[in-house]
Amino acid sequence: MNQIKAFCFDVFGTVVDWRSGIARDAAIFFERHGLAGVDPLRFADAWRSRYQPAMQACRDGHRPYVRLDVLHRENMEYVLAEMHVDTRDIKESELAWLNMAWHRLDPWPDVVAGLTRLKTKYIIAPASNGNIALMVDIAKRAGIPWDAILGAEVTQAYKPAPQAYTRMSEILGLRPEEICMAAAHNSDLKAAQECGLATAFVARPSEHGPGQTMDLAPTGDWSIVARDFKDLASQAGC
């Protein structure tokens, strides 16, 4: 840990509870439009399920890089149609509001306190697939004290592409081993580790709801395994 100068964080699932936040705003949207039969949690899960496939098209070069807000909107429209929601009579402003639900997500209870402690000794920044405006909106709303906003719009690469990690290192002016990637997803940490970054696993066993089966425990030789962000701060000497 003596060489670590920065902690960079996955956001969706690690820093914020996307499932509850999306379901909350979806419930409001469905109620407004008389769609009581649509399950908000099912909608949230279906919307999130299209996250990786949409980004993969950019990773594979089948389409140029586009901001996550654009991919989210495309995925939202697909899922609404799949759930037989007719949007022809719904105002564009209402659809845009629902898409912005990703900008209104709440952090897990330990996040702000843990990051505030880490900030006293280290650079802290998101390393998210979310675009800059999305990250800023979440941070301003929740009081998340980032030092910088990093991620796909800055690196022009979606994780787990190697450039998402190596370009982040270049932007911070640090060697890869001076950055610790923190995430609740073992696949994210594996990709970061392969690029020379230190790694920290923080489990979020309810990210996908009560039936979650993935990422319940570390599956790699990570630098740190922490219970939550407060424990992460303690192990990092803060």
PyMOL commands that set and color helices and strands:
alter all, ss='L'
color gray80, all
select helices_A, chain A and resi 18-32+40-49+51-59+68-82+92-104+111-119+132-142+152-155+162-172+176-178+186-194+229-235
alter helices_A, ss='H'
color red, helices_A
select strands_A, chain A and resi 6-9+123-128+150-151+179-183+198-202+224-226
alter strands_A, ss='S'
color yellow, strands_A
deselect
rebuild
show_as cartoon
